[in-house]
């Protein structure tokens, strides 16, 4: 279950199916620029703040043909862990 707080943090991972080598389509990057509070960590790994940003990033990745997984980051004073959403 997704925490419905807009300040929730998510790691979104994308990959091409069947281990195809390739690059992110230009339309992906153009649409990505419009999203606020989304940070690129690696080529296909993003940090999204807010449920709406995470959902839009997942939708965008799938529309571009990527397999997408989103994980909610759960912060704690002593540990940081994540769970798949």
Backbone as numpy.savetxt, mean C-alpha at the origin, in Angstrom:
# Nx Ny Nz CAx CAy CAz Cx Cy Cz
-9.85 -7.41 10.71 -10.69 -6.23 10.71 -9.81 -4.99 10.71
-10.14 -4.05 9.89 -9.37 -2.82 9.75 -9.83 -1.81 10.79
-8.87 -1.23 11.50 -9.21 -0.11 12.37 -9.69 1.02 11.47
-10.81 1.58 11.78 -11.40 2.59 10.91 -10.89 4.00 11.18
-9.77 4.13 11.89 -9.20 5.44 12.14 -8.42 5.90 10.91
-8.60 7.13 10.55 -7.87 7.65 9.39 -6.38 7.80 9.66
-5.96 7.68 10.90 -4.53 7.78 11.18 -3.85 6.41 11.22
-4.60 5.35 10.93 -4.02 4.01 10.89 -2.96 3.96 9.79
-1.91 3.16 10.00 -0.81 3.06 9.05 -0.80 1.67 8.43
-0.51 1.62 7.12 -0.52 0.37 6.38 0.72 0.25 5.52
1.23 -0.97 5.40 2.27 -1.28 4.43 1.58 -2.00 3.28
1.75 -1.50 2.08 1.11 -2.07 0.89 2.22 -2.58 -0.03
2.14 -3.88 -0.36 3.15 -4.53 -1.18 2.51 -4.98 -2.49
3.19 -4.67 -3.60 2.66 -5.03 -4.93 3.70 -5.82 -5.70
3.19 -6.74 -6.53 4.09 -7.53 -7.36 3.33 -7.97 -8.60
4.07 -8.16 -9.68 3.45 -8.70 -10.89 3.21 -10.19 -10.72
2.08 -10.71 -11.20 1.82 -12.15 -11.09 2.83 -12.95 -11.91
3.05 -14.18 -11.49 3.93 -15.12 -12.20 5.37 -14.62 -12.30
5.79 -13.82 -11.33 7.19 -13.34 -11.25 7.66 -12.69 -12.53
6.78 -11.98 -13.20 7.17 -11.25 -14.42 8.04 -10.07 -14.04
9.11 -9.86 -14.78 9.93 -8.67 -14.57 9.25 -7.51 -15.29
9.36 -6.37 -14.74 8.75 -5.22 -15.40 8.86 -3.98 -14.54
8.12 -2.99 -14.95 8.15 -1.72 -14.24 6.72 -1.27 -13.96
6.60 -0.33 -13.07 5.29 0.22 -12.76 4.86 1.10 -13.93
3.62 0.97 -14.36 3.13 1.79 -15.46 3.15 3.28 -15.11
3.35 4.12 -16.11 3.36 5.57 -15.91 2.06 6.05 -15.28
0.94 5.48 -15.68 -0.36 5.90 -15.12 -0.42 5.62 -13.62
0.30 4.59 -13.16 0.36 4.29 -11.74 1.01 5.45 -11.00
2.16 5.91 -11.48 2.88 7.00 -10.81 2.11 8.31 -10.87
1.43 8.55 -11.98 0.62 9.78 -12.07 -0.50 9.78 -11.04
-1.17 8.65 -10.90 -2.25 8.55 -9.92 -1.70 8.57 -8.50
-0.52 7.98 -8.30 0.10 7.94 -6.99 0.42 9.35 -6.48
0.83 10.24 -7.37 1.15 11.61 -6.99 -0.06 12.33 -6.38
-1.25 11.91 -6.76 -2.47 12.55 -6.26 -2.84 12.11 -4.85
-2.27 10.99 -4.42 -2.57 10.49 -3.08 -1.70 11.20 -2.04
-2.32 11.62 -0.96 -1.57 12.23 0.13 -1.25 11.15 1.16
-0.23 11.36 1.91 0.16 10.46 2.99 0.47 9.05 2.51
1.09 8.95 1.32 1.59 7.67 0.81 3.07 7.86 0.51
3.89 7.03 1.12 5.33 7.14 0.97 5.88 5.86 0.34
6.72 6.03 -0.65 7.34 4.88 -1.31 8.54 4.44 -0.48
8.54 3.19 -0.05 9.65 2.64 0.72 10.64 1.91 -0.18
10.11 1.19 -1.15 10.89 0.51 -2.18 10.06 0.55 -3.45
10.56 -0.02 -4.53 9.87 0.05 -5.82 8.42 -0.39 -5.72
8.16 -1.46 -4.98 6.79 -1.97 -4.92 6.28 -2.08 -3.48
6.84 -1.29 -2.59 6.42 -1.29 -1.18 6.13 0.15 -0.77
4.93 0.36 -0.22 4.48 1.71 0.12 3.95 1.75 1.54
4.09 2.90 2.17 3.55 3.16 3.49 2.40 4.14 3.31
1.21 3.74 3.69 0.02 4.58 3.52 -0.57 4.90 4.88
-0.85 6.17 5.11 -1.52 6.60 6.33 -2.97 6.86 6.02
-3.85 6.17 6.72 -5.29 6.35 6.51 -5.89 5.21 5.71
-7.07 4.80 6.15 -7.78 3.70 5.50 -8.10 4.05 4.05
-8.56 5.28 3.81 -8.94 5.66 2.44 -7.74 5.65 1.51
-6.58 6.12 1.97 -5.38 6.07 1.14 -4.96 4.64 0.85
-5.03 3.77 1.86 -4.67 2.37 1.66 -5.59 1.72 0.64
-6.89 1.94 0.78 -7.85 1.34 -0.15 -7.64 1.85 -1.57
-7.36 3.12 -1.73 -7.13 3.68 -3.06 -5.85 3.14 -3.67
-4.82 2.98 -2.85 -3.55 2.42 -3.34 -3.73 0.97 -3.77
-4.48 0.19 -2.99 -4.78 -1.20 -3.35 -5.57 -1.25 -4.65
-6.58 -0.40 -4.77 -7.39 -0.35 -5.99 -6.54 0.01 -7.20
-5.68 0.99 -7.03 -4.81 1.43 -8.12 -3.85 0.33 -8.56
-3.24 -0.35 -7.59 -2.32 -1.43 -7.92 -3.01 -2.56 -8.67
-4.18 -2.95 -8.20 -4.93 -4.03 -8.88 -5.38 -3.61 -10.27
-5.76 -2.34 -10.44 -6.17 -1.84 -11.75 -5.01 -1.88 -12.75
-3.78 -1.80 -12.23 -2.60 -1.86 -13.09 -2.08 -3.28 -13.27
-2.81 -4.28 -12.74 -2.46 -5.67 -12.94 -1.56 -6.29 -11.89
-1.37 -5.63 -10.78 -0.49 -6.14 -9.73 -1.27 -6.97 -8.72
-0.58 -7.95 -8.15 -1.10 -8.64 -6.97 -0.75 -7.74 -5.79
-1.72 -7.47 -4.93 -1.51 -6.49 -3.87 -1.87 -7.10 -2.52
-1.02 -6.85 -1.54 -1.27 -7.24 -0.15 -1.13 -5.99 0.71
-2.04 -5.81 1.66 -1.96 -4.68 2.59 -1.86 -5.21 4.00
-1.00 -4.60 4.79 -0.79 -4.99 6.17 -0.96 -3.77 7.06
-1.76 -3.89 8.10 -1.92 -2.79 9.04 -0.79 -2.83 10.05
-0.16 -1.71 10.26 0.90 -1.59 11.26 0.24 -1.25 12.59
0.54 -2.06 13.59 -0.02 -1.84 14.92 1.12 -1.38 15.82
1.00 -0.17 16.32 2.06 0.41 17.15 1.76 0.16 18.62
2.83 -0.11 19.33 2.75 -0.35 20.76 4.00 0.30 21.37
3.94 0.71 22.61 5.10 1.34 23.24 6.34 0.46 23.21
6.15 -0.84 23.35 7.31 -1.72 23.44 7.59 -2.51 22.16
6.59 -2.68 21.29 6.79 -3.47 20.07 6.06 -2.82 18.91
6.46 -3.18 17.72 5.72 -2.80 16.52 5.48 -4.08 15.75
4.26 -4.36 15.39 3.95 -5.56 14.64 2.97 -5.20 13.54
2.72 -6.12 12.65 1.76 -5.85 11.58 0.86 -7.07 11.41
-0.29 -6.84 10.80 -1.18 -7.94 10.47 -1.78 -7.66 9.10
-2.01 -8.73 8.36 -2.55 -8.60 7.01 -4.00 -8.18 7.09
-4.40 -7.29 6.18 -5.79 -6.86 6.11 -6.40 -7.28 4.81
